[in-house]
């Protein structure tokens, strides 16, 4: 009787374990960011009476392997499983977020209306202009807001006030035009020199992380955010915000406070992203 009881208990545990895998809570590749006020005085949001809610953010930029597992193809200029995906537009990445959410058993965060032009999009060069709204309360993947991005990049409540994400020395934490090729470049920014130096993206996580253990928030690829570019918290605009700088850009672009902008339908070999989920 005792042996039979033990067998039944073990069988029940196996069944329970199998069922729990139907909707895995995939947070092993995410970093928890405890909410609170902005602590880094170099942030654009410093001094504002705001407090962010807690969230999870990608420990790394989304890789080509992760992208291909969800989207079925790889658009990147520089190919490698552990290289960040690039050549992706803002529309591409919100669609990725929803597809990955569905694939992993979460509720999609975005409502994407491809046949409805977004009246808030003022960009005459954007022929796509999908209307994308938020599905409040959904637990799926999404892009960070600009405030969330700066808060996480600056170390959240553990911030040491660095100019770059994890250091005041860009070479410790980021890949940018001087160090992303065959040899370290000096002098002024020069595209032919950069091209001849074979500059490109680098494998994720090969530089020093920031205070929260997040990698590459300065340099490697520029990262899409949810927000319109303009006044902070703009509800419409011509461009979407990109943050962090990339392997092509100058070191100033790697600063946490630097505000980049890009057409939502634009893409390039230095343009990628990382994901966020609610806590």
Secondary structure in CASP SS format (residue, H / E / C, confidence):
PFRMAT SS
TARGET T0000
AUTHOR 0000-0000-0000
METHOD secondary structure of the structure
MODEL  1
X C 1.00
X H 1.00
X H 1.00
X H 1.00
X H 1.00
X H 1.00
X H 1.00
X H 1.00
X H 1.00
X H 1.00
X H 1.00
X H 1.00
X H 1.00
X H 1.00
X H 1.00
X H 1.00
X H 1.00
X H 1.00
X H 1.00
X H 1.00
X C 1.00
X C 1.00
X C 1.00
X C 1.00
X C 1.00
X C 1.00
X C 1.00
X C 1.00
X C 1.00
X E 1.00
X E 1.00
X E 1.00
X E 1.00
X C 1.00
X C 1.00
X E 1.00
X E 1.00
X C 1.00
X C 1.00
X C 1.00
X C 1.00
X C 1.00
X C 1.00
X C 1.00
X C 1.00
X C 1.00
X C 1.00
X C 1.00
X C 1.00
X C 1.00
X E 1.00
X E 1.00
X C 1.00
X C 1.00
X E 1.00
X E 1.00
X E 1.00
X E 1.00
X C 1.00
X C 1.00
X C 1.00
X C 1.00
X E 1.00
X H 1.00
X H 1.00
X H 1.00
X H 1.00
X H 1.00
X H 1.00
X H 1.00
X H 1.00
X C 1.00
X C 1.00
X C 1.00
X C 1.00
X C 1.00
X C 1.00
X C 1.00
X C 1.00
X C 1.00
X C 1.00
X C 1.00
X E 1.00
X E 1.00
X C 1.00
X C 1.00
X C 1.00
X C 1.00
X C 1.00
X H 1.00
X H 1.00
X H 1.00
X H 1.00
X H 1.00
X H 1.00
X H 1.00
X H 1.00
X H 1.00
X H 1.00
X H 1.00
X H 1.00
X H 1.00
X H 1.00
X C 1.00
X C 1.00
X C 1.00
X C 1.00
X C 1.00
X C 1.00
X E 1.00
X E 1.00
X E 1.00
X E 1.00
X E 1.00
X E 1.00
X E 1.00
X E 1.00
X C 1.00
X C 1.00
X C 1.00
X E 1.00
X C 1.00
X C 1.00
X C 1.00
X C 1.00
X C 1.00
X C 1.00
X C 1.00
X C 1.00
X E 1.00
X E 1.00
X E 1.00
X E 1.00
X E 1.00
X C 1.00
X C 1.00
X C 1.00
X C 1.00
X C 1.00
X C 1.00
X C 1.00
X E 1.00
X C 1.00
X C 1.00
X C 1.00
X H 1.00
X H 1.00
X H 1.00
X H 1.00
X H 1.00
X H 1.00
X H 1.00
X H 1.00
X C 1.00
X C 1.00
X H 1.00
X H 1.00
X H 1.00
X C 1.00
X C 1.00
X C 1.00
X C 1.00
X C 1.00
X E 1.00
X C 1.00
X C 1.00
X E 1.00
X C 1.00
X C 1.00
X H 1.00
X H 1.00
X H 1.00
X H 1.00
X C 1.00
X C 1.00
X C 1.00
X C 1.00
X C 1.00
X C 1.00
X C 1.00
X C 1.00
X C 1.00
X C 1.00
X C 1.00
X C 1.00
X C 1.00
X C 1.00
X C 1.00
X C 1.00
X C 1.00
X H 1.00
X H 1.00
X H 1.00
X H 1.00
X H 1.00
X H 1.00
X C 1.00
X C 1.00
X C 1.00
X C 1.00
X C 1.00
X C 1.00
X E 1.00
X C 1.00
X C 1.00
X C 1.00
X C 1.00
X C 1.00
X C 1.00
X C 1.00
X C 1.00
X C 1.00
X C 1.00
X C 1.00
X C 1.00
X C 1.00
X C 1.00
X C 1.00
X C 1.00
X C 1.00
X C 1.00
X E 1.00
X E 1.00
X E 1.00
X E 1.00
X E 1.00
X E 1.00
X E 1.00
X C 1.00
X C 1.00
X C 1.00
X C 1.00
X C 1.00
X C 1.00
X C 1.00
X C 1.00
X E 1.00
X C 1.00
X C 1.00
X E 1.00
X E 1.00
X E 1.00
X E 1.00
X C 1.00
X C 1.00
X C 1.00
X C 1.00
X C 1.00
X C 1.00
X C 1.00
X H 1.00
X H 1.00
X H 1.00
X H 1.00
X C 1.00
X C 1.00
X C 1.00
X C 1.00
X C 1.00
X E 1.00
X E 1.00
X E 1.00
X C 1.00
X C 1.00
X C 1.00
X C 1.00
X C 1.00
X C 1.00
X C 1.00
X C 1.00
X E 1.00
X E 1.00
X C 1.00
X C 1.00
X C 1.00
X E 1.00
X E 1.00
X E 1.00
X C 1.00
END
